[in-house]
């Protein structure tokens, strides 16, 4: 069951990130989660562009997920940002996904933009150390 929640979170983040890319350019990191009630949440961090970077947004998202989990209970959570693939420095959507049981995945999805078309390539999926539900494992 938790595998499905991980996939559902990835699908939500992918669709939202793809829309953002199609609307033009890059975007600030954002996240999504699934509460124990079944409610899907979307979250971002409102930081000043001139004095913050992607890592500030990511840290804020993780802190926000931890607070939401404490207050409402989360089953799964994840975030996405527009970054680079480690293998060939290609443009890539970078995902960090976790379930409450401590499973954490990093998905790097390389893409290429040609005008208004975006072509996605084979994702690179790696098990990683949990950061959102870190205190549970």
C-alpha positions in Angstrom: 0.0 0.0 0.0 2.8 2.5 0.8 4.3 1.8 -2.6 1.2 3.1 -4.2 1.4 6.3 -2.1 5.0 6.7 -3.2 3.9 6.4 -6.8 0.9 8.7 -6.4 3.2 11.4 -4.8 5.6 11.0 -7.7 2.9 11.2 -10.3 1.4 14.4 -8.7 4.9 16.0 -8.5 5.8 15.0 -12.1 2.6 16.4 -13.6 2.9 19.7 -11.7 6.6 20.0 -12.6 5.9 19.2 -16.3 3.2 21.9 -16.4 5.6 24.4 -14.8 8.3 23.6 -17.4 5.8 23.9 -20.3 4.8 27.3 -18.9 8.3 28.4 -19.4 11.7 28.0 -17.8 12.6 26.8 -14.4 10.7 26.9 -11.2 11.3 27.0 -7.4 11.3 23.7 -5.6 7.9 22.5 -4.4 6.4 19.5 -2.7 3.4 17.3 -2.2 2.2 14.9 0.4 -0.5 12.5 1.3 -2.1 12.8 4.7 -3.4 9.8 6.7 -6.9 11.2 6.0 -6.3 10.7 2.2 -6.0 14.4 1.6 -3.4 15.4 -1.1 -1.4 18.5 -0.2 0.7 20.8 -2.3 3.3 23.0 -0.6 6.0 25.5 -1.4 8.1 27.9 0.5 7.7 31.6 0.1 11.3 32.9 0.2 12.8 36.1 -1.4 14.3 35.2 -4.8 17.3 37.6 -4.4 18.5 36.1 -1.1 17.6 32.4 -1.2 18.6 29.4 -3.3 17.1 26.0 -4.1 18.7 24.5 -0.9 16.9 27.1 1.2 13.6 26.0 -0.4 14.3 22.3 0.1 15.2 22.8 3.7 12.0 24.8 4.2 9.9 22.1 2.5 11.4 19.3 4.7 10.8 21.3 7.8 7.2 22.0 6.7 6.6 18.3 6.0 7.9 17.4 9.5 5.5 19.9 11.0 2.6 18.7 8.9 3.4 15.1 9.9 3.4 16.0 13.6 0.1 18.0 13.3 -1.8 15.9 10.7 0.0 12.7 10.0 1.6 12.0 6.6 1.7 8.7 4.7 4.1 10.0 2.0 5.8 13.2 1.0 8.1 14.4 -1.7 9.6 17.4 -3.4 10.9 18.2 -6.9 13.2 20.8 -8.3 14.7 21.6 -11.7 18.3 20.6 -11.6 21.0 18.6 -13.4 21.7 14.9 -13.9 24.9 13.8 -12.3 25.8 11.4 -15.1 26.0 13.9 -18.0 25.0 17.3 -16.5 21.8 17.3 -18.6 18.7 19.2 -17.4 16.7 17.0 -15.1 13.7 17.0 -12.8 15.1 15.9 -9.4 12.7 14.2 -7.0 13.1 13.2 -3.4 10.2 10.9 -2.2 9.5 9.2 1.1 7.0 7.1 2.8 6.3 7.1 6.5 7.8 3.7 6.9 11.2 5.2 6.1 11.6 4.2 2.5 13.2 7.1 0.5 14.0 7.4 -3.2 15.8 9.9 -5.3 14.5 10.0 -8.9 16.5 12.0 -11.5 14.6 12.4 -14.7 16.7 13.9 -17.5 14.9 15.9 -20.1 15.6 18.0 -23.2 13.7 21.0 -24.4 13.2 21.7 -28.1 11.1 24.8 -28.5 7.8 24.0 -26.8 8.4 20.3 -26.7 10.0 18.5 -23.7 11.4 15.0 -24.1 12.0 12.9 -21.0 14.6 10.2 -20.8 15.1 7.1 -18.7 14.9 8.0 -15.0 17.7 7.2 -12.6 16.3 5.8 -9.4 18.3 5.4 -6.2 17.4 4.4 -2.6 18.6 7.2 -0.3 18.6 8.1 3.4 15.2 9.5 4.6 15.2 13.2 5.4 11.5 13.9 5.9 10.6 11.0 8.1 14.2 10.6 9.4 13.3 10.4 13.1 11.0 7.5 12.5 13.7 5.1 11.3 
